[in-house]
Amino acid sequence: MKEAISIKLLYISLAVLCIVSSETKIRSMAMKLFDAHCHLQDQRVVDKAPLLIHIANAAGVVHIAVDGITEKDWHLVKEMSDEFDSVIPNFGLHPWYVEGKSRSWFNTLKELFEANPSAAVGEIGLDKSPLAKGVDFGEQVEVFKKQLQLAKDLKRPASVHCLDAFPELLQIMKEIGPFPAGVILHSFQGSPEVVPQLTKLGSYFSFSGHLMPLKEDKARKIVKAVPLDRLLLETDAPDALPTNPIFFVPGNATLNQPANVHSVLTYVASLLELSKEELADISYKNALGVFSFQGSKIPLK
């Protein structure tokens, strides 16, 4: 017990040191931010999750949406949400892992949502990119449809991964939608041309460090195509480390963490020619709106 308390105190001390180590980080605490999508249950950072949550909260990241991706990690997301008020749980089966699902995966998922009214749906989606090479697309579609319909039935938002499959995504969303509870296109890098159609169906568009490797002109066109009242910010941590990170994961400087939503804010604000304070306020209010569904940790408007 004493050892556990000592470790927790060490985490908190490290968090404080990380926050007060520069004027930039101190000033950042005045803004409220919402990391709309990340994976702190990832095995690369799960043991450091308490520290990373403390750092994020101290840096003004008030809420952190943590998305499960397989049956094997849903319990970790639940435990994290139970322990930390700032963590918004999301449960879903990611398209990369559809072929490893159990026969009872969907019943397990539905039971999780029944037992956890504060949970949103995610990460779900479609992927025809080389990253999903070898994963049957027909099976992806089947799994995605079931989860998207479940999100609509539960009146909860769904966080969607889509790479090289926007025509199929649009068709499915038109069949099942619209989605008044919201569909979050996470780490959005789609064509500006699809934005109006997706918006009509109830979509929000979340930007992460994945946007930064694109040519700046292309990134600007994508971001400016999104209505301001549909724009969200995220980290997709521990992946998508920004090109201008402020925070580093202890022991592995290649990994990302929720506090780096500040870096995403800085970049997207520059593309939109807005101040960081303006965009922080806009994106935070948008995220509150999406995640304030019935039963959520965030009070309804």
N, C-alpha and C positions, 0 to 999 in steps of 0.2 A: 504493500500500500504506500509506504513512504517513498519507494522508488518511483511509483507511478506519479505521485504528487510532485516529486522533484523533476521528472521529465516534463510534466505539464508546465511547471514554473519556468523551466528552461525554454520551452516553446514560446511562452508568453514574453519572456525576456528577449529572446531573439527577434520576435515580432516587433517589439518596441524599438529595438536597436535598428532594425531595418527601416522603420518608419521615420525615425528622427535623424537619420544619418545624412539627410540633405534637405535644403530649403524647398526643393521641388516637391518632395513627398509631403512635407508639412503643409504647404499651401494646398495640395490636392485634397486634403481632408475636408475642406470647406464644401466641396461638391459631392452630391449623392450620385452614385452610379449603381448599375445593375448589370452583373455578368449574366447574360441571357442564355448561355450554353457553355458547359465545361464538363470535364470527366475526372473529378477528384478521386473517384473510386478506382482509377487506373492503377495497375500494380506498380507503375514506376513512381507514383507519388502518394499512394494511399497511406503509407506510414507517416507521411509528412502533412497529411490533410489538415489536422488541427492547427498546425503552425501556419499553413497557407491561408486558412480561413481567418485566423487572427490577424494576419498581415493585411488581408483584403479588407476586413471590417475596419481596421485602424486607418486604412487609406481611403475610407469613405465608400467602399463597395458594400452597400447595405444588404443586398440580396444576391445570392449565387444559385443559379439553376444548374443542378448536377444531373446529367443524363446517363441513365444506364443503357447498355448496348447488348447485353446477353443475359440469359437466365442466370448465369454464374455470378453476375455482379449486382443484380437487383437488390439483394439483401444488404450489400455494402452501402448502396445509395440510401436505403431506408434507415439504416443505423446512423448514417451521417446526418440525415434530416432529423431524426429523433434527438440527436445530441446538440445540434446547432440550429437555433431559430432562424438564422440567415439563409440556411440551405433549403431551396425549393426542390423537392424530389421529382424526378421524371423517370418513368419506366418504359422501355421499348426494346424491340429487337431490330438491331441495325442490319441493313441489307448485306453487309459482308459476312454475317454470321447466320444467315437463314438456314443454311444446310446442316448446321449443327444443333438445331432446335430439337427438343424432346417432343414426344407425342402430345404431352399435356401442356405445352408451352402457353397456349392461348388461355386455357382455363386458369393456369397459374397467374398469368398477367391480369385477367379479370378479377381474380380474388385479391390481388395486390391493390388494385384500384378501389375495390370495395372496402378494404381494410385501411386504406390511406387516402382519405378524401382531399388531402392537400397536394396530391401528386398529379402532375401533368403527364402527357404522353410524349415519349421520345427517348432515345433517338430512333426514328424510323425513316424509311426512304427508299430511293431507287438509285442505282449506280451502274452505268454502262462504260465507265472509264477503265483504263488499265489497272487501277487500284482494286477493282472488283473482278479481275481476270479469273475465270474458272468458276465463278459463282453464277448459277443458273438464273437468268433474268426472269423467266416465267415464275420461278419460285419467289423471287423478290417481289414481283407484282402481287402474287397471291397473299403473301405475308403483309405487304404494305396496305393493301385494300382492307384487310381485316382490322388492322390497327387504326387506320384512318377513320373507318366507320365507327370503331369503338370510341375514338376521341369525340366524334360528332355526337354519338349517343350519350356520352357522359358529360357533354358540354364543357369539355376541357381543351386547352390549346395543345397542339401537336408540334413538336420540333422535328423538322424534316431535312434530311440529307438528300441532296440531288446533284449528281454529276453526270453530264452528258445524257440526261434522260428527261429534259424538260417537256418535249412533246407528249411523252407518256404520262408524265406527272400532271400536266394540264388536262389531259383526257380523263384521267381517273378523278381528279378534283372536280371536274365538271359533272361527272357521273354521280359522285357522292355528295358534293357540296350544294350550296355554299356553307361556309364555316364561320358563323358569328362568334364563336369562342376563339377563333384565330388559328392560323397555321403559320409557324415560324420557319422561313427558309433560312436555315442556319448557315453561317459562313458563305453567304450568297455571293456567287460569281457568275450568275447567269446573264444572258443578254438583256440589255435595257428594253428590248422589244417585248419581252414576256412579262415585264413588270405590271403593265395595266391590266392584263388578263388575270394575273395572279391576285392583284389587289382587289378586283371585283369579287373574287371568290373568298376574300377574308384573310389574305396573306399579309404577313409582316416580313421584313427583310433584315437579317442580322449580319453585321460585319465583324470580321475578326482579323487577326494578323495574316490570314491566308490572302487577304486583298493586297498586301504590300508588295509581293514579288511581281505583280502585274505592272505593265507600263502605266505610268501615272495618268496619261490621257485616257486609257481604257478604264482604269479604276474610277476616275472622275465621272465618266459617262455613266457607269453602272450606279454609282452612289447618287448622282443627280437625277437619275430616272425614278428614284424611290421617293414617294411622298413623305414629307417630314413626319407626318403623324403615323407612319408605318415603319419607321427606322429604329432598329435596336442595335446594341453593341454587345459583343461577347469576346471571350478569349479562346474557346475550344481547348483550353488547357487540359493536359500538359503539352499538347501539340500547338502549332501555329504561333511559335515564339515571334513576337514582333521584331522588325528590324531595328526598332528603337526602344528596347525593353528598359524599364526602370528597375524592375525587381527580378531577382534570379533565385531559382530553387537551390537551397543549400545542398551542396554535393554534386549538382549537375546543372551547369549553366546553360545547357542546351534545351532545358525544359521550361515550359511556360506555367504561369499561375494566374489566378483571378485578378490579383492587384494590377496586372498589366493591361486591364481594360482601359486604364489611363492612357497607355500608349496608343491603343486603337482609337480612343477618343481624340487624341491630338492629331492623328493622321486623317481621320474622316472629317474632322472639323476644318482642317486645312483644305481638303478637297471641296468642301461645301462653302468655303469662305465664311465660316461662322466662328465665333469665339468658342473656346472650350466650354465656358460656362453655359452658353446658349445651348450647345449640343448636349451637354450633360443633362440639363433640365428637360430637354425634349425627349431624349432617349430613355431617361429614367421614368418619366411620366408614361411614356408608351409601354414600357415593360410592366409598370404597375397595372396598367389597364389590361394587358394580356393575362397576367398571372393572378388577377384578383377574381378568379372564378369562385363559384359556390363551394365552400369547404377549404379554400386556400388559406395559407398562413397570412396572406395579404388581405386585409379587410376589403369588402366590396365597396365600390364608390357610392 
